[in-house]
């Protein structure tokens, strides 16, 4: 069969960071299969993550020397060839409605950044009435994206900082915290990474500051963002995030001399 002629339409790369995500990466990658190129950067999985990604046709690269999320995203960026690049996490899923919006954005050829909000699935239940937190920058013109900075909650550095920002109407489905055990593991990882980031910025921590931060975020999520409408799953989701905030500032004070970006990603 002769090769399909190139249409001249802009192309899309979807990039995924992963480590030990064998239990959910198939769902993520199948939702990304519409892209012209799917890349997985693995951080040294000990399970079948890499094999599953390869079997699903993703271009897979392993970098086991974890140095933070920004470094991994920058490594992924080096392998991308699409005109546009969308970053996806292994615990996320692109819905058909969002896929259509992404494809329309790519076809537009705009030099812009697109943000997306989350639809949260926690402990097996979709938090239907939970109001998503601030939108996340996920789709970029690749030639506008210089790289990423930050150990955790990293941010994009753009060659055109004043580029227009758009927000997709459809939400990205986020399977955030599915088990209590997994939530406890994520608690350690993100609390320590957050403490490291704040230590590098010269910020101070402590128990009282942690309590204030944890209480404020719990009230914000559980009450004002309607986490209480999710029943027990909604409470757990908000409570674990609040605990992460508390331990971030506790570790910033008591573990300051031992903080490192390498916390077992």
C-alpha positions, 0 to 999 in steps of 0.5 A: 500500500503506498504511503499516505501523502502528508496533508500539511496539517499540524501534528500532535505529540502526547507525552506521559511521565510514568513509574510503576503505573501498570495498573492504570497506564493502559487506560491513559494511553488508549485515550491518547491513541488519536495523537500522531505520536505518543511518548512515555518517559519512565522513571525506572518502573519495576512493574510492567509499565514499560512493556504495556506502553510499548505494546500499545505503540508508545515510544518509550524512554527510561530515565531512572535517575529521578531529578524531579518532574521538570527534568523528566518533562524536559527529557520527554520534550527532547524526544517530541517531534509534533508541532504541538505537545500535550502533557498527560499524567498516567492517572488521567484520561482524555474523554471523547469531548476533550479529544475533539477540542484538542484536535480542533486546537491543533488544527487551528495552528494558533501560537497559544497555550491551552489549559484544562480543568480536572474532573476528579475520580477518587476511591472509585467514585466520580466527584460530580459536583466538586469544583475543579481547582485552577486550570492546568497548562497542558497543550503547547506549540512545541516551538514556543516551549523552552522547557520546565522548571520546578521539582514538583508542581513544575511550570512551563517556560515559554519563548513567548510568555505573553502568548494567548491562553485558552481553556478547554470546555471539556474536562480531563478525567483525573483518577487522583487517589484510588486507594488509601494505601496509594494515598499514603504513598503519594502523601510522602512523595508530594509532601517531601517534594513540596518541602524541598521546593520551598526550602530552595526558595528560602521559605520557613516551615513549622507545625503551626504554619502546617496546621494553618495551611492544612486547615485552610486547604481543607476548608477550601476544598471540602466546603467552598469547592463542594468536596462534601457532596462526594460523601466519604470519598470526597472527605478522604480526597480533601483530607489527604490533600490537607495532610500533604500541606501540613506535612510539607511545612512540618518537613520543611522545619524538621527535615530541612537538612535532609530534603532532596528531590529524590524521594522515590518517584 
